[in-house]
């Protein structure tokens, strides 16, 4: 019996057997007593990485232990996500991922299951996305674009960050929801896609707010709508999808997960610690100023979110015939 098997058995006992006998657990009181590693399945410097480092710094201060971000990008996020799935469920290896991590697990052959191979801790936040258009497109609002697309099926194009990316799957869902035909133009990353958007070679794209807002403010791109239930303080002049008559089309999210069978007392401690961080005024100012909505859902709520989005994504991937490159 290897170490991981023993750890899983212990985790199961702590989660189910001991609580059922009414015994008060004190496991979390001694946690953590060594450094914690947060795996980010993306390269350094991106939006997910920067947010993870913001949380890691505060967690380290609160828990009085080093909290280190370990970037493990590649294979559509599945390398980093897989490392956490295989880690011991002791609370010392965590995953901080976005919606892209879910998409990667659905489009690649992986030895783990999302979310069964993990214990959700909390969905920390939801970065806003802007549905932007080239200035050459004859549509100044989302309603005008939808009308234009319906009048010209298959004429207009949308860019994505790559086949199977969140921007690809999300736009396919948008097409199905609205009932329009658009031509998909995949790129190898957001940078090349935005270059062609600026040149007018592609019509529309959904992008993270921070990456596209400077071009909108300078008049080089046009914002058609922003994700979220209400307008964002970072760009209050951009209407939401709901205002534009499109309900139920959401952007991305970010959150913490641990390996499956991580003891409940440890999960609860981490959840409460992250909740404290999300309530800090300086964190709230930083995130909302960057167009990020603070969520702070419970482990159960985060599990429900992942399960719902997985079911939705599976349908879109199958109907659109999306396959990873």
Number of C-alpha atoms within 10 A of each C-alpha: 5 6 9 13 11 12 17 19 14 17 20 18 15 19 17 12 13 13 13 10 8 8 9 8 14 10 13 16 11 8 17 19 12 11 15 20 18 25 25 29 29 27 15 16 11 10 15 20 20 14 16 23 20 14 19 20 14 19 21 15 11 13 16 13 15 17 22 18 22 21 16 19 17 13 15 23 23 27 20 23 32 20 18 27 26 16 17 22 26 21 21 20 23 28 29 29 25 25 18 22 24 23 24 22 23 21 19 16 10 14 11 17 13 20 19 14 19 23 26 28 30 27 27 27 21 23 24 25 25 28 23 27 29 23 20 16 16 12 18 13 18 23 17 14 19 17 13 17 21 17 12 13 13 13 13 18 16 23 27 27 22 20 20 23 23 24 25 23 22 20 22 22 20 17 15 14 13 14 13 18 19 21 14 18 17 19 17 12 13 20 12 14 23 26 12 15 23 17 14 17 16 23 25 28 26 27 24 21 22 18 15 22 22 12 16 18 12 9 11 18 24 25 26 23 25 32 27 24 14 13 20 21 14 17 16 11 12 20 21 23 24 18 16 15 10 16 14 12 14 18 20 18 22 21 22 24 31 28 28 22 23 25 25 21 17 23 22 16 17 23 22 16 15 22 17 14 19 20 12 11 10 10 16 16 11 12 20 17 15 17 23 25 20 19 17 23 19 18 20 12 15 22 22 14 14 18 16 11 15 19 10 12 20 16 13 19 19 10 12 13 8 17 12 15 10
